[in-house]
Amino acid sequence: MIIYYAKGENVKIPRIFIAATKQDEGKTTAALGALIHLQRRFSNVGFMKPVGQKFVELDNGAKVDKDVWLVREAFNFDDAAELMSPVTIPPGFTKEYINNRNPETLSKKITAAFEKQSENKNFMLLEGTGHAGVGSVIDLSNARVAELLKSPVIIVSSGGIGKPIDEIMLNASLFKERGVKIAGVILNKVLPNKLQQIKDYAGKALAWHNLELLGVVPYEPLLSEPTLTEVCRKINGKVLSGQNKLSTLYSSAVLAVDCSSIIPKEIKNKTLLVTTGRQAELLIACANEDHLKNKISGILLIDGIEPKSHILKMMELADLPVVVTEMNAFDATAKVSKMVAKTQPGNPEKINQIEKLFGEYVNMERIIEISKQ
């Protein structure tokens, strides 16, 4: 049996590297699902995202990839941040690297971080960034990083047959060029009524190329619902009320200029209402009328117009989240309607759903078996 291990490592540790065919295919969701179930089977699972494009600054000033921040917050990891996220790419980093190319320095930083991070661990979960070629400009493509860490790779793609398999094979070629073992494929966001069909046909087509289908995960609307925290970031908003409710999810956004413009059937559960601070009658109704208050996740006020103080007080008493932005109605509504949601530490319902989906639809035992080969 072959065990994959990094240079200088004293303990032979099974590992798996989660990659994707492109952005927003569900790579982080797959990593979270795998992490939850690995923690059930191993006493000390380590997590690492070797290369990160978007980072968060921690209280101690350390910069870590946003997915590493999510894992640290949601799963109470206390490993050193710089080991979990050894390379981040701030603005200007790429140009600086091209001017002063030194592949060995970054490669050693990753392998050294892995060696330390994997101490006393009995499984290492590694998350990539984007498709197989992302990071090539700094000599750290996902394929190169997987090669450095001698880890088999799982490729995550959206559900379907033709297009996903085309994209999987394109990514697989780059991993294979680097001599990286492909553990298999997870198809994500599959329409529930197509689940068995996709499993059958995609599984057969992948088998032609000696690729194993490790899971077919159905589309879950909950995982696509953004939080009001994400809204604030997207529209550069200011919170006026409901600071403690910013982790609330919404499933649709409705623009209303006054009470008469609201069509009852448009106001469904988890609605984000977009309006203006001048609409006193509408805001009072949202704060006091149960048929509105119980369905509205929050209110987004446009044009930078805040309500009068007594109306805002009603919002606060109703514990209704209210955010104001300088954006106009069209731009604000367009942005919040097209947002791509990301799982946040304050989303226990999302994390619980991810746990359930991976327990039911992904062959974790087979993943663990392959990670040890």
Summary of the structure (lengths in Angstrom):
residues: 373
radius of gyration: 22.9
end to end distance: 5.6
largest distance: 71.3
contacts: 1276
relative contact order: 0.14
helix: 45%
strand: 20%
